[in-house]
Every structure is written in structure tokens, then in C-alpha cells.
Amino acid sequence: MNEMIERLWEGLRDAGLPEVMLYLPDGTASRCHWEETALIGSTRVALLADQERGIVRIVPLAACTGIGIASPKGTDPRGYRASIQSRLEGILT
């Protein structure tokens, strides 16, 4: 599971979906673009803006509990699934 989030995100990025919602170990979620990640040694981390604390959180992707794609504003997520699925066909297999 530790490498799965990173592999999934790489596939999403390759399919033209570089911005995702990361589900964090503390039960929260945060939007992040692939360009807002960094490699520290061999560990890919997300650099997340924490407005409440006024900090940038550094979260290893391996610590994330899930990943999602936010639908555009005004778009029903149920209908957006078909769009995502068509973009992913062949990428994540």
C-alpha cells in the first residue's frame, strides 16, 4: 500500500490529471498538484499549505490513506466519473 498512492498519482498525472485530493492520516484531505511534491532521498512528499497553522506540511505520499480527483465546480461527481474513466483507460493497467 505504501507505494500505491504514488503509483496511482503518476498514472493520473500521465493521463493529464496532475491535481488530486490526498487523504491524510489525520482524517483530513488536501488538494495538491504533482508539481507541489518533492523527492527527499527516495521518498516522495507532498508540500501542503496549512492555512490554519501558517505552515507548509511535508507529508510522505506513503503515509496518505487515499487519493481522489475533485470534480470541477458545478459538475456532478457521479457524471464526472465517466470522464475520468475514459482518460484513465490503458494508463493504470
C-alpha positions as CSV (number, residue, x, y, z in Angstrom):
1,M,0.0,0.0,0.0
2,N,2.9,2.4,0.7
3,E,3.9,2.9,-2.9
4,M,0.4,2.6,-4.3
5,I,-0.7,6.3,-3.8
6,E,2.5,7.5,-5.6
7,R,2.0,5.0,-8.5
8,L,-1.7,5.9,-8.8
9,W,-0.9,9.6,-8.9
10,E,1.9,9.1,-11.5
11,G,-0.7,7.4,-13.7
12,L,-3.2,10.2,-13.1
13,R,-0.6,12.7,-14.0
14,D,0.3,10.9,-17.2
15,A,-3.4,10.9,-18.0
16,G,-3.5,14.7,-17.7
17,L,-4.8,14.8,-14.1
18,P,-1.9,16.1,-12.0
19,E,-4.1,17.7,-9.3
20,V,-5.6,15.4,-6.7
21,M,-7.1,15.3,-3.3
22,L,-4.8,13.5,-0.8
23,Y,-6.5,11.8,2.1
24,L,-4.2,12.3,5.1
25,P,-3.6,10.0,8.1
26,D,-5.3,12.6,10.5
27,G,-8.6,12.1,8.6
28,T,-8.4,15.4,6.6
29,A,-7.9,15.9,2.9
30,S,-5.9,18.4,1.0
31,R,-5.7,19.3,-2.7
32,C,-2.2,19.0,-4.2
33,H,-0.7,19.3,-7.7
34,W,2.1,16.9,-8.7
35,E,4.4,20.0,-9.1
36,E,3.8,20.6,-5.3
37,T,5.7,17.4,-4.5
38,A,9.4,16.8,-4.0
39,L,11.8,13.9,-3.6
40,I,13.6,13.8,-0.3
41,G,16.1,11.0,-0.8
42,S,13.9,8.2,-2.3
43,T,10.7,9.4,-0.6
44,R,8.2,11.5,-2.5
45,V,6.5,14.0,-0.2
46,A,3.6,16.4,-0.8
47,L,4.1,20.0,0.2
48,L,0.7,21.1,1.6
49,A,-0.3,24.6,2.6
50,D,-1.8,24.6,6.1
51,Q,-3.6,28.0,6.3
52,E,-4.8,27.4,9.9
53,R,-1.3,26.9,11.3
54,G,0.6,29.1,8.8
55,I,2.9,26.3,7.7
56,V,3.8,24.1,4.8
57,R,3.2,20.5,5.8
58,I,5.6,17.9,4.4
59,V,3.7,14.6,4.1
60,P,5.2,11.4,2.7
61,L,2.8,10.1,0.0
62,A,3.3,6.6,1.6
63,A,1.5,8.0,4.7
64,C,-1.6,9.1,2.8
65,T,-4.6,6.8,3.1
66,G,-6.3,7.6,-0.2
67,I,-6.4,9.7,-3.3
68,G,-9.2,11.3,-5.2
69,I,-10.0,13.7,-8.1
70,A,-12.2,16.7,-7.4
71,S,-14.8,17.3,-10.0
72,P,-14.9,20.8,-11.4
73,K,-17.2,23.3,-9.7
74,G,-20.8,22.9,-10.8
75,T,-20.2,19.3,-12.1
76,D,-21.9,16.3,-10.6
77,P,-19.2,13.9,-9.4
78,R,-21.3,10.9,-10.5
79,G,-21.3,12.2,-14.0
80,Y,-17.7,13.2,-13.9
81,R,-16.7,9.6,-13.3
82,A,-17.1,8.7,-16.9
83,S,-14.8,11.5,-18.0
84,I,-12.2,10.3,-15.6
85,Q,-12.6,6.7,-16.6
86,S,-12.1,7.5,-20.3
87,R,-8.9,9.4,-19.5
88,L,-7.5,6.5,-17.5
89,E,-8.2,3.7,-19.9
90,G,-5.0,1.9,-20.5
91,I,-2.9,4.2,-18.2
92,L,-3.4,2.3,-14.9
93,T,-3.5,-1.2,-16.2
